[in-house]
């Protein structure tokens, strides 16, 4: 690793102040991506801004809405019972990243800011309607996660900005979500394709609302809006599932790379979309009668 | 620029100067001579550098030493009490769970963290907890059996 300056702010105001003076500083959260980039790909870094001791970024609150500080580890998120129950897709995605060791280090904000097309928290957060709270020394702005990613490895964040927290709206009755990915190995692997689904049912098990999101199926994690649009007003029949899966696979914009061909990725989007919807459906049926 | 680092290693307070680019793994091995923690891939894939930070397993190769300020680090050297091996160490020996030994320190710390959190893990939970500790001698079954045996041992202790 190259030599770099190490900045260690003690609160958010100090962190944002430091970043305004040293905009070339790269925020350091869990370090599981950035240290690998510095070691393996010789990424040159002038300064790291450590987020470890910024208490505002470690906050967790479930008070109607769910607010997740960007420096919470994915291990902490995967272990929360209320996230497993009400924001299932996020608990699944967070729990699939790396190993126990990596999940104890890697953070939610880091997974998003690294902007890998295959980030396992991104499709779940997209179907859960996540908003990103971005802070700089000049103030805060809130953007939907859908507008956050620009291209592989790049987000809308300006050099003086940090992701402060992720906000998810209240989970409703008869709502369920699910995330499923394909990897050649059972663990310690990167998604070839990942699909998240969220469904809200009415009392007659007719779909009121549905969202689908795809990972590693386009340059950035994406909603499959055309496929989603086929669902409201219907029951989830096998025929509808096939139709939605096919539409999602047509909407995807996958590439050929060393992990899979574009053609295989389209096939995976089709199949995994159907499985994610079945998973979300099962969750929605079981989420009766609490909250609201 | 050097930074003053105060933390604890195997319950002993440690106070030293570190450069920001030095990883926790480098400090443990090169400055504190705790060479039980192994340097495998250096990129968080193999788990041979696993140590506990405040009781949780992490990859010491991906953690800057300065980030350990104020924290409690446990390495494989810290598992022995009064010259007595930890139950998981004994069980690994008894079950042939040690072949070349390079993954063993990491396997031990992941297992000890699991048993602290969950004293009665299922086989699936043991395998999940050890998923980040690669053994290239591929003796996983013996390692899993050893952890199961240690579970019983600790239950009776």
HADDOCK unambig.tbl for C-alpha pairs under 7 A between the chains (distance, minus, plus):
assign (segid A and resid 1 and name CA) (segid B and resid 21 and name CA) 6.59 0.50 0.50
assign (segid A and resid 3 and name CA) (segid B and resid 21 and name CA) 6.07 0.50 0.50
assign (segid A and resid 4 and name CA) (segid B and resid 21 and name CA) 6.92 0.50 0.50
assign (segid A and resid 6 and name CA) (segid B and resid 20 and name CA) 6.04 0.50 0.50
assign (segid A and resid 31 and name CA) (segid B and resid 62 and name CA) 6.30 0.50 0.50
assign (segid A and resid 31 and name CA) (segid B and resid 63 and name CA) 6.77 0.50 0.50
assign (segid A and resid 32 and name CA) (segid B and resid 62 and name CA) 6.00 0.50 0.50
assign (segid A and resid 35 and name CA) (segid B and resid 62 and name CA) 6.03 0.50 0.50
assign (segid A and resid 36 and name CA) (segid B and resid 43 and name CA) 5.47 0.50 0.50
assign (segid A and resid 99 and name CA) (segid B and resid 131 and name CA) 6.05 0.50 0.50
assign (segid A and resid 99 and name CA) (segid B and resid 132 and name CA) 4.71 0.50 0.50
assign (segid A and resid 100 and name CA) (segid B and resid 129 and name CA) 6.21 0.50 0.50
assign (segid A and resid 100 and name CA) (segid B and resid 132 and name CA) 6.49 0.50 0.50
assign (segid A and resid 101 and name CA) (segid B and resid 57 and name CA) 5.12 0.50 0.50
assign (segid A and resid 101 and name CA) (segid B and resid 58 and name CA) 4.19 0.50 0.50
assign (segid A and resid 101 and name CA) (segid B and resid 59 and name CA) 5.89 0.50 0.50
assign (segid A and resid 101 and name CA) (segid B and resid 132 and name CA) 6.77 0.50 0.50
assign (segid A and resid 102 and name CA) (segid B and resid 58 and name CA) 6.52 0.50 0.50
assign (segid A and resid 104 and name CA) (segid B and resid 56 and name CA) 6.98 0.50 0.50
assign (segid A and resid 104 and name CA) (segid B and resid 58 and name CA) 6.25 0.50 0.50
assign (segid A and resid 105 and name CA) (segid B and resid 58 and name CA) 6.64 0.50 0.50
assign (segid A and resid 187 and name CA) (segid B and resid 131 and name CA) 6.84 0.50 0.50
assign (segid A and resid 188 and name CA) (segid B and resid 132 and name CA) 6.93 0.50 0.50
